[in-house]
Amino acid sequence: MISAPANLATANGLSIASTGTTIPVAFAPLVERVHAIAQVIDAAIADDLEEVTQPELRQAVTYLFEGKGKRLRPFLVITTAEAAGGRFEDAIPPALAVEYLHNLSLIHDDMMDGSTERHAQSTLHTRFGLNLSLLVGDLLYAKAVEQSARIRRHALRMVHVLGQTAKQMCYGQFDDLNFERRLDLDVEDYLRMASRKTSALYRASCLFGMLTADADEADLLAMATFGEKIGTAFQIWDDVLDLQADPLRLGKPIGLDIRDGKKTLIVIHFLKHASPAARGRFLKLLGKRDLNGELAEAISLLEETGSIDFARKLAIDHLIEAKQHLAVLPDSPHRVLLNLYADFMLQRRH
């Protein structure tokens, strides 16, 4: 069994690990802790996949986890569990479950989007083909069920949460695809999609952490709401990053959502508030794969209408609401980390 490394906790309850990441000093403890937990999770995944003996299947599933994943959701499971009085080691299986489900969703997203790269690495289906990639996805779901049942006293509920989460993610992905054909969307449509596609897994991460710690129901539900709110903020901020991030750090060209015709929150707000002329021009650009020099014009239209600023503010509002729910946890270094985690959502550059 893999346990917490010796350097994971210090006198102040935080990790001391070197990440080489340039961030505001206030976030250094968080990034160090995320890095340390990611190392534990990566080792646990490697151990768990030892049973995969077919060479091609093993190569494909191992390749998937060689990417640049930050393991943010496992961090949330483990840190929530510890903040509520649970043990690090007990939270590893449910942390693996959410990481497996997350990576399964990435496989499907890349297939549906026809993406050839993710974080400067060939996508699984591009490298290994559709058939093998589908098998990897099936394997990951089976692994997620297996790991979510490891906390015996809560096995039934955890497996139920996993199934509900996977179902909501499917509904959200369908909404996202369906939005491409619609022009009558409003902010509530977007928030419902985001709560399914992205927030559901953050909510599950907090639920798993609290269940691991045997938290009472009221506290459990409060932290589930925390996860849901930060998940929505994460999705909104992804929309902003797609337009304004450094493409090298983002791991893909900027403006892909516009090229793909995605109805992000920013686009939905724009279509509701732009002048008829600006709206008409933008719709000619939306979904155009070979934008080239016209991408700057499309982004400028979104900026002039205040749509990017609107998305930023809404993300901040969700994080403010999220942090209020941390009050159910006792004061501790782990609660401080969760507070930093929420703030860090808007510090991400990829």
DOGU-672181 format. One record per residue (C-alpha): residue number from 1; chain; x, y, z; residue in one letter. Coordinates in steps of 0.05 Angstrom, whole numbers, padded with zeros to 5 digits. Each point is the difference from the previous one (the first is absolute). Layout:
<pts>
+-----+-------+--------+--------+--------+-----+
!   n ! chain !      X !      Y !      Z ! res !
+-----+-------+--------+--------+--------+-----+
! NUM !     A !      X !      Y !      Z !   A !
...
+-----+-------+--------+--------+--------+-----+
</pts>
This chain:
<pts>
+-----+-------+--------+--------+--------+-----+
!   n ! chain !      X !      Y !      Z ! res !
+-----+-------+--------+--------+--------+-----+
!   1 !     A !  00000 !  00000 !  00000 !   M !
!   2 !     A !  00026 !  00069 ! -00018 !   I !
!   3 !     A ! -00001 !  00051 !  00056 !   S !
!   4 !     A !  00016 !  00074 !  00008 !   A !
!   5 !     A !  00074 !  00015 ! -00012 !   P !
!   6 !     A !  00040 !  00022 !  00060 !   A !
!   7 !     A !  00008 !  00071 ! -00025 !   N !
!   8 !     A ! -00074 !  00011 ! -00013 !   L !
!   9 !     A ! -00012 !  00033 !  00068 !   A !
!  10 !     A !  00046 !  00047 !  00037 !   T !
!  11 !     A ! -00006 !  00040 !  00064 !   A !
!  12 !     A ! -00050 !  00046 ! -00033 !   N !
!  13 !     A ! -00038 ! -00058 ! -00030 !   G !
!  14 !     A !  00021 !  00015 ! -00072 !   L !
!  15 !     A !  00044 ! -00034 ! -00051 !   S !
!  16 !     A !  00070 !  00022 ! -00017 !   I !
!  17 !     A !  00013 ! -00021 ! -00071 !   A !
!  18 !     A !  00034 !  00033 ! -00058 !   S !
!  19 !     A ! -00045 !  00012 ! -00060 !   T !
!  20 !     A !  00038 !  00051 ! -00040 !   G !
!  21 !     A ! -00066 !  00035 ! -00013 !   T !
!  22 !     A ! -00003 !  00076 ! -00003 !   T !
!  23 !     A ! -00060 !  00021 !  00042 !   I !
!  24 !     A ! -00019 !  00054 !  00050 !   P !
!  25 !     A !  00036 ! -00016 !  00066 !   V !
!  26 !     A ! -00067 ! -00007 !  00036 !   A !
!  27 !     A ! -00016 ! -00062 ! -00042 !   F !
!  28 !     A !  00066 ! -00035 !  00010 !   A !
!  29 !     A ! -00025 ! -00046 !  00056 !   P !
!  30 !     A ! -00059 ! -00021 ! -00043 !   L !
!  31 !     A !  00042 ! -00015 ! -00061 !   V !
!  32 !     A !  00050 ! -00039 !  00041 !   E !
!  33 !     A ! -00055 ! -00040 !  00032 !   R !
!  34 !     A ! -00034 ! -00014 ! -00067 !   V !
!  35 !     A !  00067 ! -00023 ! -00028 !   H !
!  36 !     A !  00013 ! -00046 !  00059 !   A !
!  37 !     A ! -00069 ! -00032 ! -00003 !   I !
!  38 !     A !  00006 ! -00008 ! -00076 !   A !
!  39 !     A !  00063 ! -00041 !  00011 !   Q !
!  40 !     A ! -00037 ! -00045 !  00048 !   V !
!  41 !     A ! -00058 ! -00008 ! -00048 !   I !
!  42 !     A !  00045 ! -00014 ! -00060 !   D !
!  43 !     A !  00035 ! -00054 !  00040 !   A !
!  44 !     A ! -00067 ! -00030 !  00021 !   A !
!  45 !     A ! -00025 !  00000 ! -00072 !   I !
!  46 !     A !  00064 ! -00035 ! -00023 !   A !
!  47 !     A ! -00010 ! -00053 !  00054 !   D !
!  48 !     A ! -00074 ! -00008 ! -00017 !   D !
!  49 !     A !  00015 ! -00010 ! -00074 !   L !
!  50 !     A !  00051 ! -00055 !  00013 !   E !
!  51 !     A ! -00055 ! -00051 ! -00010 !   E !
!  52 !     A ! -00009 !  00022 ! -00073 !   V !
!  53 !     A !  00043 ! -00052 ! -00035 !   T !
!  54 !     A ! -00020 !  00006 ! -00074 !   Q !
!  55 !     A !  00059 !  00039 ! -00029 !   P !
!  56 !     A ! -00040 !  00046 ! -00047 !   E !
!  57 !     A ! -00054 !  00016 !  00051 !   L !
!  58 !     A !  00052 !  00012 !  00054 !   R !
!  59 !     A !  00039 !  00046 ! -00047 !   Q !
!  60 !     A ! -00062 !  00040 ! -00016 !   A !
!  61 !     A ! -00025 !  00009 !  00071 !   V !
!  62 !     A !  00070 !  00016 !  00026 !   T !
!  63 !     A !  00009 !  00051 ! -00056 !   Y !
!  64 !     A ! -00064 !  00035 !  00022 !   L !
!  65 !     A !  00028 !  00014 !  00070 !   F !
!  66 !     A !  00068 !  00023 ! -00026 !   E !
!  67 !     A ! -00032 !  00067 ! -00018 !   G !
!  68 !     A !  00004 !  00065 !  00040 !   K !
!  69 !     A ! -00061 ! -00011 !  00044 !   G !
!  70 !     A !  00000 !  00042 !  00063 !   K !
!  71 !     A ! -00042 ! -00050 !  00040 !   R !
!  72 !     A ! -00042 !  00056 !  00027 !   L !
!  73 !     A ! -00060 ! -00043 !  00014 !   R !
!  74 !     A !  00039 ! -00052 !  00041 !   P !
!  75 !     A !  00029 !  00058 !  00039 !   F !
!  76 !     A ! -00071 !  00023 !  00015 !   L !
!  77 !     A ! -00020 ! -00070 !  00024 !   V !
!  78 !     A !  00060 ! -00008 !  00046 !   I !
!  79 !     A !  00002 !  00070 !  00028 !   T !
!  80 !     A ! -00075 !  00001 !  00013 !   T !
!  81 !     A !  00006 ! -00066 !  00037 !   A !
!  82 !     A !  00058 !  00025 !  00042 !   E !
!  83 !     A ! -00035 !  00066 !  00014 !   A !
!  84 !     A ! -00060 ! -00038 !  00027 !   A !
!  85 !     A !  00043 ! -00045 !  00044 !   G !
!  86 !     A !  00013 ! -00058 ! -00047 !   G !
!  87 !     A !  00066 ! -00036 ! -00016 !   R !
!  88 !     A !  00042 !  00013 ! -00062 !   F !
!  89 !     A !  00008 ! -00074 ! -00016 !   E !
!  90 !     A ! -00074 ! -00014 !  00004 !   D !
!  91 !     A ! -00014 !  00053 ! -00052 !   A !
!  92 !     A !  00046 ! -00028 ! -00053 !   I !
!  93 !     A ! -00050 ! -00051 ! -00031 !   P !
!  94 !     A ! -00057 !  00051 ! -00010 !   P !
!  95 !     A !  00052 !  00050 ! -00026 !   A !
!  96 !     A !  00020 ! -00052 ! -00052 !   L !
!  97 !     A ! -00074 ! -00010 ! -00017 !   A !
!  98 !     A ! -00011 !  00073 ! -00018 !   V !
!  99 !     A !  00066 !  00004 ! -00038 !   E !
! 100 !     A ! -00020 ! -00061 ! -00042 !   Y !
! 101 !     A ! -00068 !  00029 ! -00015 !   L !
! 102 !     A !  00031 !  00067 ! -00018 !   H !
! 103 !     A !  00049 ! -00032 ! -00049 !   N !
! 104 !     A ! -00056 ! -00042 ! -00030 !   L !
! 105 !     A ! -00037 !  00065 ! -00014 !   S !
! 106 !     A !  00062 !  00029 ! -00034 !   L !
! 107 !     A !  00005 ! -00060 ! -00046 !   I !
! 108 !     A ! -00072 !  00009 ! -00021 !   H !
! 109 !     A !  00006 !  00076 ! -00007 !   D !
! 110 !     A !  00061 ! -00007 ! -00045 !   D !
! 111 !     A ! -00035 ! -00051 ! -00044 !   M !
! 112 !     A ! -00063 !  00042 ! -00008 !   M !
! 113 !     A !  00039 !  00064 ! -00012 !   D !
! 114 !     A !  00048 ! -00034 ! -00048 !   G !
! 115 !     A !  00058 !  00027 !  00040 !   S !
! 116 !     A !  00069 ! -00024 ! -00020 !   T !
! 117 !     A !  00039 !  00030 !  00059 !   E !
! 118 !     A ! -00009 !  00013 !  00074 !   R !
! 119 !     A !  00054 !  00037 !  00038 !   H !
! 120 !     A !  00048 ! -00008 ! -00059 !   A !
! 121 !     A ! -00008 ! -00076 !  00000 !   Q !
! 122 !     A ! -00039 ! -00041 ! -00051 !   S !
! 123 !     A ! -00069 ! -00018 !  00024 !   T !
! 124 !     A ! -00012 ! -00073 !  00016 !   L !
! 125 !     A ! -00043 ! -00015 ! -00061 !   H !
! 126 !     A !  00049 !  00034 ! -00046 !   T !
! 127 !     A !  00057 ! -00042 !  00027 !   R !
! 128 !     A ! -00035 ! -00067 !  00010 !   F !
! 129 !     A ! -00064 !  00002 ! -00041 !   G !
! 130 !     A ! -00073 !  00003 !  00019 !   L !
! 131 !     A ! -00010 ! -00073 !  00019 !   N !
! 132 !     A !  00056 ! -00004 !  00050 !   L !
! 133 !     A ! -00018 !  00068 !  00028 !   S !
! 134 !     A ! -00071 ! -00022 !  00013 !   L !
! 135 !     A !  00026 ! -00061 !  00037 !   L !
! 136 !     A !  00044 !  00044 !  00043 !   V !
! 137 !     A ! -00061 !  00042 !  00016 !   G !
! 138 !     A ! -00039 ! -00062 !  00020 !   D !
! 139 !     A !  00058 ! -00024 !  00042 !   L !
! 140 !     A !  00004 !  00067 !  00036 !   L !
! 141 !     A ! -00074 ! -00001 !  00018 !   Y !
! 142 !     A !  00007 ! -00071 !  00028 !   A !
! 143 !     A !  00060 !  00023 !  00039 !   K !
! 144 !     A ! -00038 !  00060 !  00027 !   A !
! 145 !     A ! -00056 ! -00044 !  00025 !   V !
! 146 !     A !  00050 ! -00047 !  00032 !   E !
! 147 !     A !  00037 !  00055 !  00036 !   Q !
! 148 !     A ! -00063 !  00036 !  00023 !   S !
! 149 !     A ! -00022 ! -00064 !  00035 !   A !
! 150 !     A !  00064 ! -00005 !  00041 !   R !
! 151 !     A ! -00027 !  00040 !  00059 !   I !
! 152 !     A ! -00043 ! -00058 !  00022 !   R !
! 153 !     A ! -00044 !  00037 !  00050 !   R !
! 154 !     A ! -00022 !  00049 ! -00055 !   H !
! 155 !     A !  00010 ! -00045 ! -00061 !   A !
! 156 !     A ! -00073 !  00000 ! -00023 !   L !
! 157 !     A ! -00007 !  00075 !  00005 !   R !
! 158 !     A !  00067 !  00014 ! -00033 !   M !
! 159 !     A ! -00017 ! -00045 ! -00059 !   V !
! 160 !     A ! -00067 !  00034 ! -00005 !   H !
! 161 !     A !  00033 !  00069 !  00000 !   V !
! 162 !     A !  00048 ! -00024 ! -00054 !   L !
! 163 !     A ! -00057 ! -00025 ! -00044 !   G !
! 164 !     A ! -00040 !  00064 !  00009 !   Q !
! 165 !     A !  00061 !  00042 ! -00016 !   T !
! 166 !     A !  00016 ! -00038 ! -00063 !   A !
! 167 !     A ! -00073 !  00007 ! -00022 !   K !
! 168 !     A !  00000 !  00075 !  00012 !   Q !
! 169 !     A !  00065 !  00007 ! -00038 !   M !
! 170 !     A ! -00032 ! -00034 ! -00060 !   C !
! 171 !     A ! -00060 !  00046 !  00004 !   Y !
! 172 !     A !  00047 !  00060 !  00004 !   G !
! 173 !     A !  00041 ! -00023 ! -00060 !   Q !
! 174 !     A ! -00063 ! -00008 ! -00040 !   F !
! 175 !     A ! -00023 !  00070 !  00019 !   D !
! 176 !     A !  00068 !  00028 ! -00021 !   D !
! 177 !     A ! -00005 ! -00034 ! -00068 !   L !
! 178 !     A ! -00073 !  00020 ! -00009 !   N !
! 179 !     A !  00016 !  00073 !  00015 !   F !
! 180 !     A !  00039 !  00004 ! -00065 !   E !
! 181 !     A ! -00065 ! -00003 ! -00039 !   R !
! 182 !     A ! -00039 !  00051 !  00043 !   R !
! 183 !     A ! -00002 !  00076 !  00001 !   L !
! 184 !     A ! -00054 !  00006 !  00054 !   D !
! 185 !     A !  00044 ! -00016 !  00060 !   L !
! 186 !     A !  00004 !  00041 !  00064 !   D !
! 187 !     A !  00046 !  00000 !  00061 !   V !
! 188 !     A ! -00043 ! -00050 !  00037 !   E !
! 189 !     A !  00006 ! -00050 ! -00056 !   D !
! 190 !     A !  00076 !  00007 !  00004 !   Y !
! 191 !     A !  00002 ! -00007 !  00076 !   L !
! 192 !     A ! -00043 ! -00063 ! -00004 !   R !
! 193 !     A !  00048 ! -00030 ! -00052 !   M !
! 194 !     A !  00061 !  00019 !  00042 !   A !
! 195 !     A ! -00030 ! -00030 !  00063 !   S !
! 196 !     A ! -00008 ! -00066 ! -00036 !   R !
! 197 !     A !  00062 ! -00003 ! -00044 !   K !
! 198 !     A !  00052 !  00029 !  00048 !   T !
! 199 !     A ! -00028 !  00014 !  00069 !   S !
! 200 !     A ! -00027 ! -00070 !  00010 !   A !
! 201 !     A !  00069 ! -00029 !  00008 !   L !
! 202 !     A !  00023 !  00055 !  00048 !   Y !
! 203 !     A ! -00063 ! -00012 !  00041 !   R !
! 204 !     A !  00015 ! -00074 !  00001 !   A !
! 205 !     A !  00072 !  00013 !  00021 !   S !
! 206 !     A ! -00024 !  00038 !  00062 !   C !
! 207 !     A ! -00054 ! -00052 !  00015 !   L !
! 208 !     A !  00053 ! -00055 ! -00003 !   F !
! 209 !     A !  00046 !  00039 !  00046 !   G !
! 210 !     A ! -00055 !  00013 !  00051 !   M !
! 211 !     A ! -00025 ! -00072 ! -00002 !   L !
! 212 !     A !  00071 ! -00025 !  00011 !   T !
! 213 !     A !  00002 !  00043 !  00063 !   A !
! 214 !     A ! -00070 ! -00025 !  00023 !   D !
! 215 !     A ! -00026 !  00072 !  00000 !   A !
! 216 !     A ! -00072 !  00014 !  00019 !   D !
! 217 !     A ! -00051 !  00011 ! -00055 !   E !
! 218 !     A ! -00007 !  00076 !  00007 !   A !
! 219 !     A !  00075 !  00011 ! -00004 !   D !
! 220 !     A !  00005 ! -00049 ! -00057 !   L !
! 221 !     A ! -00052 !  00037 ! -00041 !   L !
! 222 !     A !  00032 !  00067 !  00015 !   A !
! 223 !     A !  00067 ! -00024 ! -00028 !   M !
! 224 !     A ! -00035 ! -00031 ! -00059 !   A !
! 225 !     A ! -00026 !  00070 ! -00016 !   T !
! 226 !     A !  00071 !  00027 !  00008 !   F !
! 227 !     A !  00023 ! -00050 ! -00052 !   G !
! 228 !     A ! -00057 !  00017 ! -00047 !   E !
! 229 !     A !  00014 !  00075 !  00004 !   K !
! 230 !     A !  00075 ! -00006 ! -00013 !   I !
! 231 !     A ! -00014 ! -00049 ! -00056 !   G !
! 232 !     A ! -00044 !  00051 ! -00035 !   T !
! 233 !     A !  00052 !  00054 !  00011 !   A !
! 234 !     A !  00052 ! -00047 ! -00031 !   F !
! 235 !     A ! -00043 ! -00010 ! -00062 !   Q !
! 236 !     A ! -00012 !  00075 ! -00008 !   I !
! 237 !     A !  00074 !  00015 !  00009 !   W !
! 238 !     A !  00016 ! -00051 ! -00054 !   D !
! 239 !     A ! -00043 !  00042 ! -00047 !   D !
! 240 !     A !  00041 !  00061 !  00017 !   V !
! 241 !     A !  00067 ! -00037 ! -00007 !   L !
! 242 !     A ! -00020 ! -00024 ! -00069 !   D !
! 243 !     A !  00001 !  00073 ! -00023 !   L !
! 244 !     A !  00056 !  00031 !  00041 !   Q !
! 245 !     A !  00049 ! -00052 !  00024 !   A !
! 246 !     A !  00071 ! -00012 ! -00025 !   D !
! 247 !     A ! -00010 ! -00056 ! -00052 !   P !
! 248 !     A !  00066 ! -00034 !  00022 !   L !
! 249 !     A ! -00023 ! -00004 !  00072 !   R !
! 250 !     A ! -00072 ! -00017 ! -00020 !   L !
! 251 !     A !  00026 ! -00058 ! -00041 !   G !
! 252 !     A ! -00042 !  00018 ! -00061 !   K !
! 253 !     A ! -00013 !  00059 ! -00045 !   P !
! 254 !     A ! -00044 !  00055 !  00028 !   I !
! 255 !     A ! -00069 !  00011 ! -00030 !   G !
! 256 !     A ! -00016 ! -00073 ! -00010 !   L !
! 257 !     A ! -00070 !  00010 !  00031 !   D !
! 258 !     A ! -00015 !  00052 ! -00054 !   I !
! 259 !     A !  00028 ! -00043 ! -00055 !   R !
! 260 !     A ! -00041 ! -00059 !  00025 !   D !
! 261 !     A ! -00064 !  00042 !  00004 !   G !
! 262 !     A ! -00006 ! -00010 !  00076 !   K !
! 263 !     A ! -00054 !  00039 !  00036 !   K !
! 264 !     A !  00041 !  00018 !  00061 !   T !
! 265 !     A ! -00026 !  00046 !  00054 !   L !
! 266 !     A !  00038 !  00057 ! -00034 !   I !
! 267 !     A ! -00033 ! -00014 ! -00067 !   V !
! 268 !     A ! -00069 ! -00008 !  00030 !   I !
! 269 !     A !  00006 !  00067 !  00036 !   H !
! 270 !     A !  00026 !  00033 ! -00063 !   F !
! 271 !     A ! -00058 ! -00026 ! -00043 !   L !
! 272 !     A ! -00049 !  00029 !  00050 !   K !
! 273 !     A !  00032 !  00069 !  00007 !   H !
! 274 !     A !  00037 !  00016 ! -00065 !   A !
! 275 !     A ! -00026 !  00048 ! -00053 !   S !
! 276 !     A ! -00033 ! -00032 ! -00060 !   P !
! 277 !     A !  00060 !  00017 ! -00043 !   A !
! 278 !     A !  00051 ! -00028 !  00049 !   A !
! 279 !     A ! -00043 ! -00062 !  00011 !   R !
! 280 !     A ! -00006 ! -00013 ! -00075 !   G !
! 281 !     A !  00075 !  00008 ! -00011 !   R !
! 282 !     A !  00018 ! -00046 !  00058 !   F !
! 283 !     A ! -00047 ! -00054 ! -00023 !   L !
! 284 !     A !  00037 ! -00001 ! -00066 !   K !
! 285 !     A !  00064 ! -00014 !  00037 !   L !
! 286 !     A ! -00027 ! -00050 !  00051 !   L !
! 287 !     A !  00015 ! -00070 ! -00022 !   G !
! 288 !     A !  00049 !  00022 ! -00054 !   K !
! 289 !     A !  00060 ! -00046 !  00006 !   R !
! 290 !     A !  00049 !  00043 ! -00041 !   D !
! 291 !     A ! -00009 !  00065 !  00038 !   L !
! 292 !     A !  00073 !  00019 ! -00003 !   N !
! 293 !     A !  00002 !  00077 !  00004 !   G !
! 294 !     A ! -00074 !  00004 !  00014 !   E !
! 295 !     A !  00007 ! -00031 !  00069 !   L !
! 296 !     A !  00024 !  00066 !  00029 !   A !
! 297 !     A ! -00062 !  00033 ! -00028 !   E !
! 298 !     A ! -00045 ! -00052 !  00031 !   A !
! 299 !     A !  00032 !  00008 !  00068 !   I !
! 300 !     A ! -00003 !  00076 ! -00006 !   S !
! 301 !     A ! -00076 ! -00004 ! -00012 !   L !
! 302 !     A ! -00007 ! -00042 !  00063 !   L !
! 303 !     A !  00041 !  00050 !  00040 !   E !
! 304 !     A ! -00037 !  00061 ! -00025 !   E !
! 305 !     A ! -00067 ! -00028 !  00022 !   T !
! 306 !     A !  00028 ! -00015 !  00070 !   G !
! 307 !     A ! -00012 ! -00074 ! -00008 !   S !
! 308 !     A !  00069 ! -00022 !  00024 !   I !
! 309 !     A ! -00004 !  00045 !  00060 !   D !
! 310 !     A ! -00070 ! -00027 !  00015 !   F !
! 311 !     A !  00028 ! -00071 !  00001 !   A !
! 312 !     A !  00057 !  00020 !  00046 !   R !
! 313 !     A ! -00048 !  00032 !  00049 !   K !
! 314 !     A ! -00046 ! -00059 !  00001 !   L !
! 315 !     A !  00058 ! -00047 !  00013 !   A !
! 316 !     A !  00021 !  00044 !  00059 !   I !
! 317 !     A ! -00071 !  00001 !  00027 !   D !
! 318 !     A ! -00003 ! -00076 ! -00001 !   H !
! 319 !     A !  00066 ! -00005 !  00038 !   L !
! 320 !     A ! -00024 !  00050 !  00053 !   I !
! 321 !     A ! -00062 ! -00043 !  00010 !   E !
! 322 !     A !  00041 ! -00064 !  00001 !   A !
! 323 !     A !  00047 !  00025 !  00055 !   K !
! 324 !     A ! -00059 !  00015 !  00046 !   Q !
! 325 !     A ! -00013 ! -00074 !  00006 !   H !
! 326 !     A !  00070 ! -00013 !  00028 !   L !
! 327 !     A ! -00028 !  00026 !  00067 !   A !
! 328 !     A ! -00025 ! -00071 !  00015 !   V !
! 329 !     A !  00072 ! -00024 !  00007 !   L !
! 330 !     A !  00042 !  00012 !  00062 !   P !
! 331 !     A !  00059 !  00048 ! -00005 !   D !
! 332 !     A !  00061 ! -00038 ! -00026 !   S !
! 333 !     A !  00055 !  00005 ! -00052 !   P !
! 334 !     A ! -00043 ! -00044 ! -00045 !   H !
! 335 !     A ! -00057 !  00049 !  00002 !   R !
! 336 !     A !  00049 !  00055 ! -00017 !   V !
! 337 !     A !  00022 ! -00041 ! -00060 !   L !
! 338 !     A ! -00072 ! -00008 ! -00024 !   L !
! 339 !     A ! -00009 !  00075 !  00006 !   N !
! 340 !     A !  00063 !  00010 ! -00042 !   L !
! 341 !     A ! -00024 ! -00052 ! -00049 !   Y !
! 342 !     A ! -00062 !  00041 ! -00014 !   A !
! 343 !     A !  00040 !  00063 ! -00009 !   D !
! 344 !     A !  00050 ! -00036 ! -00045 !   F !
! 345 !     A ! -00054 ! -00017 ! -00050 !   M !
! 346 !     A !  00007 !  00070 ! -00028 !   L !
! 347 !     A !  00076 ! -00003 !  00001 !   Q !
! 348 !     A !  00002 ! -00058 ! -00049 !   R !
! 349 !     A !  00032 !  00014 ! -00067 !   R !
! 350 !     A ! -00015 ! -00069 ! -00029 !   H !
+-----+-------+--------+--------+--------+-----+
</pts>
